[in-house]
Amino acid sequence: MKQIVFATNNKHKLEEVRAIVGKYFDVLSLSDIGCKEDIPETGCTFEENAVMKAQYVKDKYGYDCFADDSGLEVTALNNEPGVFSARYAGEPSDSLRNIEKLMFNMQGVKERSARFRTCIALLYGHKEYLFEGCIEGNIIDTLRGTNGFGYDPLFVPVGYDITFAEMSSEEKNKISHRALATQKLIDFLTDKIDCEA
Ligand code: ITT
């Protein structure tokens, strides 16, 4: 099976993506390739950060590689936390503190709409490709559910009455921003494999 690196340190994301891509590719993590350093994510957009991470691995380790950057955009907060989702409440990244800050900032706010966005950058051969996924939803005011990670206990996707954290991983993997972007990546990669066969 062809090897490809997913440039992430986030175990939940790796599991989510392996569950989808694992049939087609041997997905290596950063620790699998011995990359222990903190890859800079200093871009102003999800796209810039995703490309930055993938480029770092390709340049330094030579693997075909993809990286994603994801985050939550809350309409009433001018699309914050956005690219700062992981460190919304400061460094080091702490999900519980991020969630508490979001709940605090949303106290009394009527407009609750938000979206999770993912951008995946793929460096395959000598070319760069981008894939996007987005899911709309609403921010609730109390935590519900224990599955998933990050802001999942506060996010109810449009058309559902349960949070991402109340869904099974299978259910979330069918509809999430990451699943949508990853499906586009898979469609692209499987086409490539067919063409190269
Ligand atoms: P890597 O950079 O190592 O891949 P990360 O945790 O920093 O891992 P991202 O930059 O992609 O992941 O995402 C930033 C934050 O956005 C993440 O830490 C969560 O707080 C939030 N987030 C992203 N996807 C999410 C999801 O599916 N459910 C809940 N929160 C999510």
py3Dmol code that shows the C-alpha trace and the ligand (Angstrom):
import py3Dmol

protein = """\
ATOM      1  CA  MET A   1       0.000   0.000   0.000  1.00  0.00           C
ATOM      2  CA  LYS A   2       1.260   3.479  -0.859  1.00  0.00           C
ATOM      3  CA  GLN A   3       2.541   5.493   2.082  1.00  0.00           C
ATOM      4  CA  ILE A   4       1.459   9.033   2.761  1.00  0.00           C
ATOM      5  CA  VAL A   5       2.047  11.257   5.775  1.00  0.00           C
ATOM      6  CA  PHE A   6      -0.758  13.062   7.592  1.00  0.00           C
ATOM      7  CA  ALA A   7       1.094  15.953   9.262  1.00  0.00           C
ATOM      8  CA  THR A   8      -0.733  16.103  12.576  1.00  0.00           C
ATOM      9  CA  ASN A   9      -0.064  15.591  16.267  1.00  0.00           C
ATOM     10  CA  ASN A  10      -3.734  15.294  17.061  1.00  0.00           C
ATOM     11  CA  LYS A  11      -4.596  11.607  17.760  1.00  0.00           C
ATOM     12  CA  HIS A  12      -8.347  12.149  17.342  1.00  0.00           C
ATOM     13  CA  LYS A  13      -7.865  13.681  13.899  1.00  0.00           C
ATOM     14  CA  LEU A  14      -5.481  10.892  12.900  1.00  0.00           C
ATOM     15  CA  GLU A  15      -8.055   8.266  13.931  1.00  0.00           C
ATOM     16  CA  GLU A  16     -10.846  10.102  12.090  1.00  0.00           C
ATOM     17  CA  VAL A  17      -8.786  10.377   8.906  1.00  0.00           C
ATOM     18  CA  ARG A  18      -7.364   6.829   9.097  1.00  0.00           C
ATOM     19  CA  ALA A  19     -10.929   5.528   9.414  1.00  0.00           C
ATOM     20  CA  ILE A  20     -11.664   7.140   6.056  1.00  0.00           C
ATOM     21  CA  VAL A  21      -8.363   6.962   4.093  1.00  0.00           C
ATOM     22  CA  GLY A  22      -6.894   3.806   5.661  1.00  0.00           C
ATOM     23  CA  LYS A  23      -8.472   1.533   3.024  1.00  0.00           C
ATOM     24  CA  TYR A  24      -6.445   3.180   0.284  1.00  0.00           C
ATOM     25  CA  PHE A  25      -3.233   4.396   1.899  1.00  0.00           C
ATOM     26  CA  ASP A  26      -0.860   3.519   4.694  1.00  0.00           C
ATOM     27  CA  VAL A  27      -1.297   6.783   6.593  1.00  0.00           C
ATOM     28  CA  LEU A  28       1.812   7.646   8.615  1.00  0.00           C
ATOM     29  CA  SER A  29       1.693  10.143  11.452  1.00  0.00           C
ATOM     30  CA  LEU A  30       4.392  12.639  12.379  1.00  0.00           C
ATOM     31  CA  SER A  31       5.578  10.349  15.157  1.00  0.00           C
ATOM     32  CA  ASP A  32       5.710   7.410  12.689  1.00  0.00           C
ATOM     33  CA  ILE A  33       8.287   9.365  10.637  1.00  0.00           C
ATOM     34  CA  GLY A  34      10.175  10.611  13.711  1.00  0.00           C
ATOM     35  CA  CYS A  35       9.092  14.237  13.364  1.00  0.00           C
ATOM     36  CA  LYS A  36       8.972  15.522  16.927  1.00  0.00           C
ATOM     37  CA  GLU A  37       9.357  19.242  16.324  1.00  0.00           C
ATOM     38  CA  ASP A  38       6.544  21.750  16.555  1.00  0.00           C
ATOM     39  CA  ILE A  39       5.673  22.704  12.969  1.00  0.00           C
ATOM     40  CA  PRO A  40       5.012  26.447  12.648  1.00  0.00           C
ATOM     41  CA  GLU A  41       1.361  27.421  12.067  1.00  0.00           C
ATOM     42  CA  THR A  42       1.644  31.173  11.767  1.00  0.00           C
ATOM     43  CA  GLY A  43      -0.649  31.787   8.782  1.00  0.00           C
ATOM     44  CA  CYS A  44      -3.724  34.027   8.814  1.00  0.00           C
ATOM     45  CA  THR A  45      -5.986  31.476   7.131  1.00  0.00           C
ATOM     46  CA  PHE A  46      -6.692  27.739   7.368  1.00  0.00           C
ATOM     47  CA  GLU A  47      -5.281  27.387   3.846  1.00  0.00           C
ATOM     48  CA  GLU A  48      -1.960  29.042   4.711  1.00  0.00           C
ATOM     49  CA  ASN A  49      -1.504  26.914   7.824  1.00  0.00           C
ATOM     50  CA  ALA A  50      -2.346  23.665   6.045  1.00  0.00           C
ATOM     51  CA  VAL A  51       0.149  24.385   3.246  1.00  0.00           C
ATOM     52  CA  MET A  52       2.808  25.431   5.771  1.00  0.00           C
ATOM     53  CA  LYS A  53       2.532  22.130   7.665  1.00  0.00           C
ATOM     54  CA  ALA A  54       2.516  19.922   4.563  1.00  0.00           C
ATOM     55  CA  GLN A  55       5.420  21.832   2.990  1.00  0.00           C
ATOM     56  CA  TYR A  56       7.507  21.434   6.138  1.00  0.00           C
ATOM     57  CA  VAL A  57       7.184  17.645   6.060  1.00  0.00           C
ATOM     58  CA  LYS A  58       7.716  17.365   2.303  1.00  0.00           C
ATOM     59  CA  ASP A  59      10.862  19.552   2.453  1.00  0.00           C
ATOM     60  CA  LYS A  60      12.379  17.916   5.493  1.00  0.00           C
ATOM     61  CA  TYR A  61      11.301  14.274   5.176  1.00  0.00           C
ATOM     62  CA  GLY A  62      10.547  13.909   1.466  1.00  0.00           C
ATOM     63  CA  TYR A  63       7.197  12.126   1.829  1.00  0.00           C
ATOM     64  CA  ASP A  64       4.076  12.932  -0.117  1.00  0.00           C
ATOM     65  CA  CYS A  65       2.075  14.546   2.572  1.00  0.00           C
ATOM     66  CA  PHE A  66      -1.184  16.162   3.510  1.00  0.00           C
ATOM     67  CA  ALA A  67      -1.982  18.449   6.390  1.00  0.00           C
ATOM     68  CA  ASP A  68      -5.185  20.001   7.545  1.00  0.00           C
ATOM     69  CA  ASP A  69      -6.019  23.062   9.459  1.00  0.00           C
ATOM     70  CA  SER A  70      -9.441  23.269  10.963  1.00  0.00           C
ATOM     71  CA  GLY A  71     -11.342  25.434  13.304  1.00  0.00           C
ATOM     72  CA  LEU A  72     -14.597  26.870  14.452  1.00  0.00           C
ATOM     73  CA  GLU A  73     -16.000  30.134  13.092  1.00  0.00           C
ATOM     74  CA  VAL A  74     -18.730  31.743  15.199  1.00  0.00           C
ATOM     75  CA  THR A  75     -20.772  34.350  13.312  1.00  0.00           C
ATOM     76  CA  ALA A  76     -21.552  36.550  16.328  1.00  0.00           C
ATOM     77  CA  LEU A  77     -17.850  36.636  17.275  1.00  0.00           C
ATOM     78  CA  ASN A  78     -16.671  37.888  13.864  1.00  0.00           C
ATOM     79  CA  ASN A  79     -15.771  34.311  12.931  1.00  0.00           C
ATOM     80  CA  GLU A  80     -13.564  33.805  15.970  1.00  0.00           C
ATOM     81  CA  PRO A  81     -11.897  31.628  17.171  1.00  0.00           C
ATOM     82  CA  GLY A  82     -11.044  30.704  13.522  1.00  0.00           C
ATOM     83  CA  VAL A  83      -7.337  30.001  13.029  1.00  0.00           C
ATOM     84  CA  PHE A  84      -6.872  30.494  16.782  1.00  0.00           C
ATOM     85  CA  SER A  85      -9.278  27.672  17.675  1.00  0.00           C
ATOM     86  CA  ALA A  86      -6.617  25.478  19.313  1.00  0.00           C
ATOM     87  CA  ARG A  87      -5.221  28.312  21.446  1.00  0.00           C
ATOM     88  CA  TYR A  88      -8.323  30.477  21.901  1.00  0.00           C
ATOM     89  CA  ALA A  89      -7.767  30.671  25.677  1.00  0.00           C
ATOM     90  CA  GLY A  90      -3.976  31.006  25.278  1.00  0.00           C
ATOM     91  CA  GLU A  91      -0.978  28.703  25.218  1.00  0.00           C
ATOM     92  CA  PRO A  92      -0.618  25.834  25.870  1.00  0.00           C
ATOM     93  CA  SER A  93      -3.663  24.646  23.963  1.00  0.00           C
ATOM     94  CA  ASP A  94      -6.380  23.513  26.407  1.00  0.00           C
ATOM     95  CA  SER A  95      -9.769  22.316  25.119  1.00  0.00           C
ATOM     96  CA  LEU A  96     -11.628  22.850  28.372  1.00  0.00           C
ATOM     97  CA  ARG A  97     -10.401  26.421  28.773  1.00  0.00           C
ATOM     98  CA  ASN A  98     -11.218  27.127  25.109  1.00  0.00           C
ATOM     99  CA  ILE A  99     -14.747  25.816  25.619  1.00  0.00           C
ATOM    100  CA  GLU A 100     -15.199  27.886  28.784  1.00  0.00           C
ATOM    101  CA  LYS A 101     -14.037  31.018  26.962  1.00  0.00           C
ATOM    102  CA  LEU A 102     -16.463  30.366  24.106  1.00  0.00           C
ATOM    103  CA  MET A 103     -19.360  29.794  26.532  1.00  0.00           C
ATOM    104  CA  PHE A 104     -18.454  33.025  28.331  1.00  0.00           C
ATOM    105  CA  ASN A 105     -18.273  35.047  25.096  1.00  0.00           C
ATOM    106  CA  MET A 106     -21.602  33.613  23.924  1.00  0.00           C
ATOM    107  CA  GLN A 107     -23.491  34.360  27.165  1.00  0.00           C
ATOM    108  CA  GLY A 108     -26.717  36.175  26.280  1.00  0.00           C
ATOM    109  CA  VAL A 109     -25.948  36.144  22.535  1.00  0.00           C
ATOM    110  CA  LYS A 110     -29.033  35.311  20.422  1.00  0.00           C
ATOM    111  CA  GLU A 111     -27.323  34.689  17.054  1.00  0.00           C
ATOM    112  CA  ARG A 112     -25.795  31.225  17.685  1.00  0.00           C
ATOM    113  CA  SER A 113     -24.766  30.164  14.184  1.00  0.00           C
ATOM    114  CA  ALA A 114     -21.279  28.775  13.587  1.00  0.00           C
ATOM    115  CA  ARG A 115     -19.408  26.503  11.267  1.00  0.00           C
ATOM    116  CA  PHE A 116     -16.490  24.116  11.436  1.00  0.00           C
ATOM    117  CA  ARG A 117     -14.140  24.462   8.497  1.00  0.00           C
ATOM    118  CA  THR A 118     -11.295  22.264   7.321  1.00  0.00           C
ATOM    119  CA  CYS A 119      -8.748  22.951   4.650  1.00  0.00           C
ATOM    120  CA  ILE A 120      -6.506  20.087   3.552  1.00  0.00           C
ATOM    121  CA  ALA A 121      -3.318  20.811   1.627  1.00  0.00           C
ATOM    122  CA  LEU A 122      -1.856  17.889  -0.304  1.00  0.00           C
ATOM    123  CA  LEU A 123       1.663  17.884  -1.671  1.00  0.00           C
ATOM    124  CA  TYR A 124       1.749  15.015  -4.121  1.00  0.00           C
ATOM    125  CA  GLY A 125       4.749  14.698  -6.407  1.00  0.00           C
ATOM    126  CA  HIS A 126       5.631  18.246  -7.284  1.00  0.00           C
ATOM    127  CA  LYS A 127       2.159  19.726  -7.073  1.00  0.00           C
ATOM    128  CA  GLU A 128      -0.001  21.317  -4.413  1.00  0.00           C
ATOM    129  CA  TYR A 129      -3.756  20.710  -4.092  1.00  0.00           C
ATOM    130  CA  LEU A 130      -6.346  22.142  -1.690  1.00  0.00           C
ATOM    131  CA  PHE A 131      -9.576  20.523  -0.464  1.00  0.00           C
ATOM    132  CA  GLU A 132     -12.197  22.183   1.734  1.00  0.00           C
ATOM    133  CA  GLY A 133     -15.016  21.019   3.946  1.00  0.00           C
ATOM    134  CA  CYS A 134     -17.524  22.994   5.969  1.00  0.00           C
ATOM    135  CA  ILE A 135     -20.441  22.112   8.251  1.00  0.00           C
ATOM    136  CA  GLU A 136     -22.924  24.674   9.522  1.00  0.00           C
ATOM    137  CA  GLY A 137     -24.441  24.479  12.980  1.00  0.00           C
ATOM    138  CA  ASN A 138     -25.260  26.290  16.199  1.00  0.00           C
ATOM    139  CA  ILE A 139     -23.485  26.836  19.501  1.00  0.00           C
ATOM    140  CA  ILE A 140     -25.461  25.704  22.539  1.00  0.00           C
ATOM    141  CA  ASP A 141     -24.987  27.121  26.032  1.00  0.00           C
ATOM    142  CA  THR A 142     -24.252  23.955  28.035  1.00  0.00           C
ATOM    143  CA  LEU A 143     -21.887  21.079  27.319  1.00  0.00           C
ATOM    144  CA  ARG A 144     -23.505  17.932  25.934  1.00  0.00           C
ATOM    145  CA  GLY A 145     -21.748  14.628  25.208  1.00  0.00           C
ATOM    146  CA  THR A 146     -18.304  13.195  25.791  1.00  0.00           C
ATOM    147  CA  ASN A 147     -17.219  11.851  22.403  1.00  0.00           C
ATOM    148  CA  GLY A 148     -15.029  13.686  19.908  1.00  0.00           C
ATOM    149  CA  PHE A 149     -12.746  16.537  20.957  1.00  0.00           C
ATOM    150  CA  GLY A 150     -12.318  20.297  21.031  1.00  0.00           C
ATOM    151  CA  TYR A 151     -15.570  22.249  20.714  1.00  0.00           C
ATOM    152  CA  ASP A 152     -17.679  19.162  19.898  1.00  0.00           C
ATOM    153  CA  PRO A 153     -19.808  19.324  23.110  1.00  0.00           C
ATOM    154  CA  LEU A 154     -21.058  22.813  22.138  1.00  0.00           C
ATOM    155  CA  PHE A 155     -21.760  22.281  18.422  1.00  0.00           C
ATOM    156  CA  VAL A 156     -25.098  21.043  17.052  1.00  0.00           C
ATOM    157  CA  PRO A 157     -24.990  20.600  13.253  1.00  0.00           C
ATOM    158  CA  VAL A 158     -27.911  21.984  11.228  1.00  0.00           C
ATOM    159  CA  GLY A 159     -30.607  19.299  10.841  1.00  0.00           C
ATOM    160  CA  TYR A 160     -29.631  17.510  14.092  1.00  0.00           C
ATOM    161  CA  ASP A 161     -30.640  17.900  17.716  1.00  0.00           C
ATOM    162  CA  ILE A 162     -27.507  16.327  19.191  1.00  0.00           C
ATOM    163  CA  THR A 163     -23.973  17.735  19.454  1.00  0.00           C
ATOM    164  CA  PHE A 164     -20.945  16.307  17.678  1.00  0.00           C
ATOM    165  CA  ALA A 165     -19.886  15.008  21.110  1.00  0.00           C
ATOM    166  CA  GLU A 166     -23.163  13.049  21.443  1.00  0.00           C
ATOM    167  CA  MET A 167     -22.641  11.350  18.061  1.00  0.00           C
ATOM    168  CA  SER A 168     -20.709   8.147  17.574  1.00  0.00           C
ATOM    169  CA  SER A 169     -17.437   8.643  15.707  1.00  0.00           C
ATOM    170  CA  GLU A 170     -19.024   6.842  12.709  1.00  0.00           C
ATOM    171  CA  GLU A 171     -21.875   9.329  12.667  1.00  0.00           C
ATOM    172  CA  LYS A 172     -19.583  12.369  12.973  1.00  0.00           C
ATOM    173  CA  ASN A 173     -17.262  10.947  10.304  1.00  0.00           C
ATOM    174  CA  LYS A 174     -20.127  10.889   7.818  1.00  0.00           C
ATOM    175  CA  ILE A 175     -20.945  14.593   8.042  1.00  0.00           C
ATOM    176  CA  SER A 176     -18.052  16.513   9.592  1.00  0.00           C
ATOM    177  CA  HIS A 177     -16.066  19.295   7.938  1.00  0.00           C
ATOM    178  CA  ARG A 178     -13.029  17.002   8.054  1.00  0.00           C
ATOM    179  CA  ALA A 179     -14.963  14.106   6.519  1.00  0.00           C
ATOM    180  CA  LEU A 180     -16.162  16.318   3.648  1.00  0.00           C
ATOM    181  CA  ALA A 181     -12.670  17.649   2.927  1.00  0.00           C
ATOM    182  CA  THR A 182     -11.154  14.195   3.380  1.00  0.00           C
ATOM    183  CA  GLN A 183     -13.656  12.669   0.971  1.00  0.00           C
ATOM    184  CA  LYS A 184     -12.548  15.197  -1.660  1.00  0.00           C
ATOM    185  CA  LEU A 185      -8.936  14.234  -0.936  1.00  0.00           C
ATOM    186  CA  ILE A 186      -9.766  10.531  -1.277  1.00  0.00           C
ATOM    187  CA  ASP A 187     -11.647  11.031  -4.540  1.00  0.00           C
ATOM    188  CA  PHE A 188      -8.608  12.855  -5.868  1.00  0.00           C
ATOM    189  CA  LEU A 189      -6.071  10.294  -4.615  1.00  0.00           C
ATOM    190  CA  THR A 190      -8.034   7.282  -5.863  1.00  0.00           C
ATOM    191  CA  ASP A 191      -8.320   8.917  -9.290  1.00  0.00           C
ATOM    192  CA  LYS A 192      -4.555   9.427  -9.225  1.00  0.00           C
ATOM    193  CA  ILE A 193      -3.958   5.798  -8.267  1.00  0.00           C
ATOM    194  CA  ASP A 194      -6.246   4.609 -11.080  1.00  0.00           C
ATOM    195  CA  CYS A 195      -4.365   6.843 -13.555  1.00  0.00           C
ATOM    196  CA  GLU A 196      -0.973   5.654 -12.315  1.00  0.00           C
ATOM    197  CA  ALA A 197      -1.966   1.942 -12.365  1.00  0.00           C
TER     198      ALA A 197
END
"""
ligand_1 = """\
31
ITT
P -2.688 19.617 14.449
O -2.380 21.069 14.159
O -1.557 18.869 15.087
O -3.205 18.890 13.261
P -4.778 20.685 16.168
O -5.452 20.152 17.405
O -4.044 21.985 16.313
O -3.886 19.538 15.523
P -6.361 22.004 14.115
O -5.325 23.070 14.072
O -6.804 21.444 12.827
O -5.933 20.809 15.102
O -7.686 22.488 14.812
C -7.625 23.580 15.681
C -8.629 23.436 16.766
O -9.948 23.567 16.201
C -8.636 22.106 17.504
O -7.655 22.049 18.508
C -10.052 22.122 18.072
O -10.120 22.949 19.209
C -10.844 22.778 16.942
N -11.412 21.723 16.069
C -10.999 21.364 14.827
N -11.739 20.340 14.353
C -12.623 20.046 15.326
C -13.647 19.075 15.469
O -13.901 18.158 14.532
N -14.346 19.055 16.594
C -14.104 19.936 17.578
N -13.161 20.869 17.551
C -12.420 20.928 16.428
"""
view = py3Dmol.view(width=600, height=400)
view.addModel(protein, "pdb")
view.setStyle({"model": 0}, {"cartoon": {"style": "trace"}})
view.addModel(ligand_1, "xyz")
view.setStyle({"model": 1}, {"stick": {}})
view.zoomTo()
view.show()
